[in-house]
């Protein structure tokens, strides 16, 4: 699965934890990710799902990040961040998917710490296998959303260490697949239940006004509510099996006699239709019906 970062993430490629020119803000014990309130105002839910990343101590994040559903870690005591990520990954180890982007042979690799004055200092470790791994973790959360984490990993004395990539800081992203529906001349914004290896077409990266005006994005426009099967699987049988089992296991879906899958997510009924080229998510009923 290729994440839809668009231009908004381009500036992140030049960031790394050792770059002290980027203003940061401290976070004591937690970082909260959520969709902006202007998007929430169009949603029919009593409570919109969010994610809180918890840790022991303080971690800094880039101040200029313009969205509330992702964050970039920088200028940190990376041992705190590494330990917290290991705990997070272990919590979801049954369902997490790790995409290996690059492996590099090295003699040593850098890890960030802070000196007694709180200034960034890079120390060097010799990985057990003399390798570093650039990876993205895809985590299906208990609330039905997907969280991704971009990082560099190495193994030292049998333990995983997570730190910034050479050209990018550790980035954490909470995904909100969206759908626009209209009933009685009123438009609502829904969160679509999607497997964590599937890319969405509508997200809060798009302008809210554009999504809510006109008819272009309103369900059932098949351009936006048909989804490609994950690239991870080669055959159609494997692709459909992955999608089917994900909805049955993670969204408590019901397999109907016609092969479709019925799902209720956040009080909204959806129908999942598996086709040869893609699968479709159909909106069935409103939360207030």
N, C-alpha and C positions, 0 to 999 in steps of 0.2 A: 504494500500500500504506500502510495506517495502522498504525503501530507500536503494540504492546500495552504501554503504559507503566503503566497502572492508576494507583492512588493513590500508588504509591511514588515517582513522579516529580513529583508536584504541587508539592512544596516547591522543586523546581529552578526553577520558573517565576519565582521572585523573586530568583534568584541572577544575578549578572553578574560579570565579571572585576574590576570596580572596587569590588566590595563587600568591604571589609576586615574586616568583622565575622565572617566565616565562617572558622573555623580550617582551615588547610591543612597538608598534609604535602609535603615536597620529594621529587622523584624524579630521580635522577641518571642521565640517559641513556636511561631506559626506563620504561614502565608496562606491567604485565602484567595481562591480563584472563583469567579462567577461571571455571569453575563450582565451587561450593563442595564441599569434601571430603565432606560428608555425602551429597550427590547422587552423587558419584563412587563412593562405597562400594557403590552398587547397580548400577554399570555393569560390564559384562563385558570392558572393553577393557584392553589392556596399557598404553595411554597415551591419555588423554582430550585432544582437541584444544583448544588455547588460542590466544591472540594476544598478541604483544609489540609494542608501539608504541615505536619507537626514535627518538632525536633527539640532537642535539648540545647539551650543557649541562644545565641543570636546569629542570624544570617542576613547578609546584605543583598538587595536586589537592585537592578538598574532603575533609576528614577524615571527616565524618559520613556519607558515602555508605555505605549498609548492605550493599551487595552487591559481590561480587568480579568480576562479569562486566560492569560498567559503571563509568565514572569521569567526574568533572566537573572541568574545568580552571578555575583561578581564581588571580588575583593573580600574573600571569606577565609576563615579557618576551614579548609576543605575537609578536615577530618569529621567535623560536625555534619557537614552536608553529606559526606560519603556514608557515614553511619546511618543517617536518616533515610537515605535512598536504599541502602541494603535492607533496612527494616521494612520499608514500603514494598520493595520487590518481593521479599519473603512472604509478606502478607498475602500477595496475589500470585504466588508462585505457581499455583495450579492452573491459572488461566492467562498469565502474562505471556506476551509474544515479544521476543527480542530480535530485532532486525540488525544483522551485522552489515555495516556499511563499508568498513575498511579495516584491514589488519596490517600492522607495520612492525617490522623487526627493529628493535632498538637495543642499545646497551643500557641506557638509563632513560627515565622519563620524569617530567616535572610534576610536582604536587604543591599546592599553595598553602602557606601557613601565614600567621600574623606574628610580628615581633612584639616586644614588650611595649612598644608605642602604638600598636595597632596598625602598623604599616605592613603592606603585602610583601611577602618574601617567598620565593620559590625554592623548594628543596628537591633533591633528586633521589629517586629510588631505582633499584635494579629489579625489574620484574622477574618473577620466578622462571618464566618461559621466554624472557627477552622479547616480549610482544606487547603491543598496545592495541586496543580494540575500540573503534568508534562505532557506537551503537545507538539505536533508538528503541526504547521500551514502550510497548503498547499495552495499557492496563485497562481492562473492563472493570469499571467501578461498580460497587454495590447499588448505586443509584441509577444505573443504566447508561451513564455517560462514559466516554473514553478519555483517559489521561495519557499523554505521551511525555517522555523525558528523553532529551538528547544529551549525550555525555561521551566522555572517553573513559575506558576502564582498563585497569591492569591488575595483575595478581601479585601480591607481595607477601611472602611467608604464609602462603595458603589462603590469604584473605583478599576479597575483592575491594579495590579502591576505585572510587568514581570521582572524576574531576573534569575540568573544562577541556574542550577540544582545542586544537592548535589555532583554529580560526573562528571559534564560536564558543561562547560560554555555555554552561549547563542551562538548558531551556526547558521549562515545564509548561504544557499546553493542555487546557481543558476544552474538549470539543462539544459544540452545540449544533447538531444537524437540525435544520429548521424546515418548516412547512407553513405556507400561508393558506388558510382556509377562509371561506366566506359563507355566512349564513344570515339570512334576513338583512342583507345589505351591510352586515358588519363583518369586518375582517379580523381574524385572530392569528396569532403566531404560535405554532406548536413546536415542541421538540420531538424529533423523529427517533424512534428506537432503531439503532443501526448496530450491526456487529462491528467490533473494534478494528477490523482490518478493511473496512469499507469506507470509501471517501464520499463526502456529501457534496451536493451542488450549492445548497443555500446554507449560509452560516453568518454569524455576526461580523464577519470580515466585510460583508457587503453593506451598503448604505441602507439604513432602515427605511428611509423615505422611498427609496427606489423599490424596495420589496413590497411596501404596503400601498403603493399607488398603482393604478391600472390593474390589468388582469394577467400580466405576463407570468407572474410567479404563483398565481392562485391554483391550488389543486383543482382538477387532475392533470395539469400540464405534464405530459410524459417526459418532456425534456429535463425536468427537475426532480421527478419522483420515481425514476427508474435508476437503479444503482448497479454499477459493474461488480461482478464477482471478484474476489481478491486474486491478485496475481500469483499468490503463493501456491495456488492449486492449478494443475495442468488440465485435468479433465473436467468436463461439465458435471459428471457424477460427483467428483470430489468437491467442486465448488458449491453445488446445491446441497450436498450433505453438510458442509460447514455452516452455511447460512441457516438451513433447517434446524440443525442441532443447537446452534447459538440461540435462536429464538425460543426453542423449546426449553433449554436449560437456563438461560440467563434472563429471559423475559416471561417465564412461565407460560409460554405459548401453548396453543392447542392445535394439533394437526387434524384438519377437517377431512371428510371423505373425498373431497375433490382435489386434495393435495395442497390446498392453501393452508396458511397458518394464521390463526386468530391470536392477536396480542392486545392486551390492555396495558398501556403505559401512562402513568400519571393521570389515570381516570379517563383516558381517551382510547377508544377502540380503533385498532388498525387491522388491515388484512395484508398478509405477505403473499405475493404471487411469484412463484419460481418459474422463469421462462428460460429459453435457450440462450439468449444473448445477455440477459440481465435479470434482475428481480425487481419487482415493483412493491412499493409500500402505499397502500390505499387507505385514505382516511374514511372511517366508518361513522363514528358518532361523536358528538360534542360532549364535553364534560358535564354540561348542565341539562342534557336531554334525559 
